[in-house]
Amino acid sequence: MSMSDKITKTQLALFDVVEKIEKSTTSITELRVPIFAPVQKLSGNSVTAQEFKKNGGIRTIETSWGKVEIRGRKLLTQVHRDLLDCIYTHASHVKPQANGEVIVLFSQTKILKEYSGDEKSKSVEKQTKWLREKIKEIRDITVNYVDGKGDSFDFNLISHLDYMDEYKSYSITLDNRYLKFYERELSINYKKELPQLLKIDSALIKAILRWFFTHKNESTYKLLTVLEALGFPVDSPKTLQVAKRDIKNRVEELQSFGIDYNPKEEIFFYRGNPNVGFIPSLFKNKGVKTVETKEVIKEIQRPLKSFIDETIFIPNIEDGLIIKEITLEKEGALIDAAYIETKEGNNFRIRNSNQVDEGAFEKEAVEYLLSLQKSK
């Protein structure tokens, strides 16, 4: 194969991910694990900031949606998420490159206008400098994400910020590692809700809204469950009380986005949002090992629960694990994941990343567990 053929093949492979980026605001995982702290600005005295500094610029958070390690000079906030949302929503072009990267071109003036709501900035030079600095802070963050199946992804959300004279425009570059992660993830489009979302002056409420946007169907969650998923410091009584008061005072604001909140019971009920769309993974069953023998193909038809008391082998764990219980986690009629509880306490989830129906998902889960039995 000639070099030109290789480049053409790479470009063709990228067209799908380019289209996915154009139709999306972000991946669901980037909102379900706390890459972006639920604050406008991190105070140096906050628990989160102190722990980040104490750990040498590293923050590690584990939730039921996975484990994330964030490294960098500054933690990301909802301001950074706002700006990324604006860039993806108002990009002038999304272009694949011969080296496998993708560039997203945008107008600084347009992004600042959409972010602030102002027709004209009083200090364009100062504001554009601020915008570039925020983008550089995003660039300098490294994310290591480990999902419920143990698959690990290490990437930068942005690898470069450049000015491209050819287009008279600034651009951000998405590198291969991030694109590999993005391709396999379910992504989300809430561009229709972005103008109203940007008007909200509470970073916590923005984070809650974005988190609920990732749910397709009606769902109910306790307040503490949501706050923990957002990486909120629930162990700080004073900070927790401030958060509860803020949420209680914004019930109507939440309702306008399809979320009911009961302050007395401290429970959220999400009614779904017709303005939020979902874009599937580009690689169905990616990450699931397939077993090709005829005997195993027959075994795939077995019930998922039949694996209870059987042994599986997880990468990086020397001894086998015995399955204690298997629970299907649902959001309305849709299966979100299969929660696998082991007698040794090494529990994990098999995600329904492709959003298939219950029967198809159980078959995928059975195939995956079979692969873990054969992996020793």
N, C-alpha and C positions, 0 to 999 in steps of 0.2 A: 504494500500500500504506500503510495507516495505521500509526501508531507502535505500537499494540498488536499488530498483525499482525507487524511487524518483530521485536518482543520475543518473541512466541510462536515465530516461526521460529528465532530465535537459541537459545531454550531447547530446542526440539526437536533442534536440531543438536548441542547439548551433552549430550543424554542418553546418546549413545554413548560419549563420552569419560568421562562420569561413571561409567558401568558399567565401562569399561576401568580406571579408577583404582581402583574398588572391588575389582576382581578381581586387581589387580597389586600388587607391592611397589615396583617401579621400572621404568624403561625399561632395556633391555639396554645401550644406549650409555652411560648414566650409570655403569655398572660396567666397561665395556670400555675407556673412556678415563679417565685418572686424575684425575677431578674431586675424589675423596676420597683423600688421601694414605694409604699403607698403614702409618700410625703411630697410636698412641693420643694422643700429644701431641707437637707439634713443638718441639724444643729450639732455643733461639735460636742455638746454635752449630752446628746441623746444616747440611749443604750446601744442602738444600732451602730452609730458612728464610733463610739468608744470601743466596742468589740471589734469593729473593722480595723481600727488603728492598732489595737492590742495584738491582733492576729497578723500583723504585717501586710495590711491591704488585702486580706482575704475574708470573704464572708461565705459560710457554708450553711445551707438551709435544707432540711429534708421534710417534705410534705407527702401526703398520700398520692400526689401526682408525680413524684420523683424527687431526686436529690440534685441540687444545683450548687456549684462552687463558683463564686464571682471573684475575680482578681483584677485589681487596677488601682489607679491613683485616686479615683473618686467613685463612690457608689452612684448608680443611676437612680433617678427619681421619675415621678410622673411627668415632669417637664420634658425629660429626654424622650419618654414614650409619646408625648404630645407632638414633639417635633418630628419624630420618625413617622408617626401617623400622617402628618401633614405632607411630608416628603413622598411617601408612598401614594397618597391620595392625589397629590397635585404634581406628580412627576411629569416633565415634558416628554421624556423618552426613557424606555428601559431597553438597553442594548446588550446582547451577548458578545463576548470577546473571543478571539481565537484561542486564548490560553485557558478558556474554561470559566473565566470570571464573568460577572454581569455588572454593568454600570447603570446607575439610576441618575438621570440628569434632572436638575430642578432650578428654579429661579429663587434666589434668596429673598427678593422683594415679595414674591408671591407667597412664599412660606411664612414670612413674618406677618404679612397682611392676614392670612388665614388664621395664624396662631393668635394674634392679638386682636383681630377684628377691626383694626384701624386701616382706613384708606391710605393715609400717609403717616409715616413715622416722623417724629420731630427730630430725630437724630439717626438718619439712615446708616451712617458710617459706624456709629456706636452699636446699633442694633445688629448689623450684619457681622460685626466683629464678635458680638455676644453669641450669635447663632453658630458661627464657625467654631467657637470655643466649646460650645455644648456638643457639637458633632464630634469634635476631637476627643471629648471625654467619653463618648460612646465608643469611638474607635479604640481607645486605650483599654477598654474592658475586655477581659477574656472570660468566656463562659464554659464551664464543664458541666454538662447535663447527663445524668444517668437515669434512664427511665425504669419503669417497674419490672421490665424483663432483664435488666442489667446491661442493656446496650448503652454505650457511652459516646458522647459527642463533645468535642472540644473545638471551640470556634470563637471568632470575633464577630460581633454583629455587623461591623463595618471594618474593612481592612485599609481603605484609603479615602481621603477627602482631597479632591483636585479641582482646579479650574481648567476647563477644556476650551481652548481658544476656538477650535473648530465649530463649536456650538454656542460660543459666547455664554457659557453656563457653567455652574458648579456641578459636581457629581460626587456620589459616594460609590465605592466599589464593594461588591459582595464577593468574597473569595470562595474557592471550591469547598472548603470545609463547611462553611455556613450553608452553601447551596445544597450540599449533600444532606444536611440536616433538614433543610426547608422542603426538599423534594419529597421526603418520606412522611412529612407531617401533614395533618389536617390543618388547613389554614382558614382564615375568617375574614369576611368583608363587612365592616361596619362604617363604610365611608358615608352612607346616608345619615348616620347618627353623629358623625364627627363634629359638624358645626355646633350642635347643641351640647355635645360632650365638652368641647373646648370652653364653653361659657361657664361651666361649673367652677366655682372658686375653692372647692375642697378636693385636695389630692386623694384623700381617703375614699371619697365618694366616687371619684373617677376610677380608682383601682377596683372598687367593688363592681361598678358597672361593667368594666372591661372583663372582669372575671366571669360575671354572669353571662355576658355576650357569648362566651365559649360553650354555653350549654344550649343544645338544639331545642329541647323540649321543656315542658313544665317540670320544675324541680323545687325541692324544699331543703334549706340548709340552716343549721344553727349559726348564730352570730359568731361564736368562737371558732367554729369550723372554717368559716370564710376568712376571718382575720388571721388565723394560723396559716391558711393557704397563701395569704398575701405576704407572709413574713412579718406580720405586725407583732410588736413586743407585748404579747398578752400577759406576760409575767409581771409587768409593771402596773400595779393597781391604779396609780394616778393617770398614766397614759391611757389605760383601758377605759376609765371613766370619761375622759375627754372624748374618746372615740365614740362611746355609746351616746353621749350627749349630742355630738355632731350628727350622727346617723338619725337619732330621734327627731332632730330639728329639720331633717331633710326628707321626710317621708313622702311628701308630694313630689319632690324632685325625682326620687327613686321611682315613684309610680308612673311618671311620664316616660320612663324607659322600660316599663313592663315588670317592675319589681315592687311587690308589697312587703312591708316590714311591720311586724308586731313587736313594739318596744317592750310590752309586758312579758311576752314569751321569749323575746329575743330570737325570733325566727324570721328568715326571709322566705318568700314564696315568689319564684320567677315564673311569669306567665308566657315566656317566650317573646321574641321580637321579630316581626315580619320584615324589618329593615336590615336584619343581619343575615348574611349569606355564608355558606360553607363550601369550601373548595377541597376536594378529596386529595389524598396522597397520590403521587404520580406512580408509586410502585406498590401495587397490591401485594400483601403478604411479605413485603421486604423485611428481612430480619428473622423470618420464620424458617427454620431449617426443614427441608423436605426429606422424607424417607421414602425410598423408591421401591422397596420390595413388595411383592404381591401380598405377603402376609400382613405387612403393616398397613397397606391400603385398606384391607378388610378391617383392621383394628380401628381405623379412623372413624368407623361407624359406631363405635362403642360410646356409651354415655360418659359425659364429662365427670360425673360424680364417681364413676368406677375407679378413678385414680386414687381415691382416698385409701390410705394405708400402704400405698405403693411408694417406691423409692425413685427419686429423680436426682440428677447431678447438675449442679450449677457451676458455671465457670468461676474460678478463683476460690472455690470452697472444696477442700480436699475430700471430705466425707460426703456420702449421699444424704439427702434430706427425705424424710418421710412425710407425705402429705397428710395433714390432719383434717382439713376442711376446705371446701371450694364453694365460694359464694359469688353469684352473679350480681353485679352492681348495676342498677338501672336508673335512668332518668326518663320518667314517663314509661313509654313502651319500648324505648331504645336501650339496648345493653351498652353500658359504658366500659365495663371491664369484668374480668373474672379475677376475684381476689383469692390467691392461693396461700393458705395458712399451713405452715409446717410445724411438726412437733418440736423441732429444734429452734423455732422462733425466727427463722430466716424467711419472712413472708414477702410476697411480691404480687404484682398485678400483671395480667395479660390484657393489654389495651385493645379495644375494638376500634383501631385506628381508621379502618375503612368504612366504619359506620354501617356494617352489614346487619341483616336481621338475625334474630336469636339462633335459628338453626344453623345458618352459615358461620356465625361466630363460634358456636360450640364446636363445629368441625375444625375451624382454625385452631382453637384452643387445644383440642384433643391432639391435633397434629404437632403442635408445639411441645406439649408435654411428652409425647412419644419421642420427639427428637432429644429431649433432655434425658430420657431413660436410656437412649442409645449413645449418648455423648461421652460416657465413661470409657 
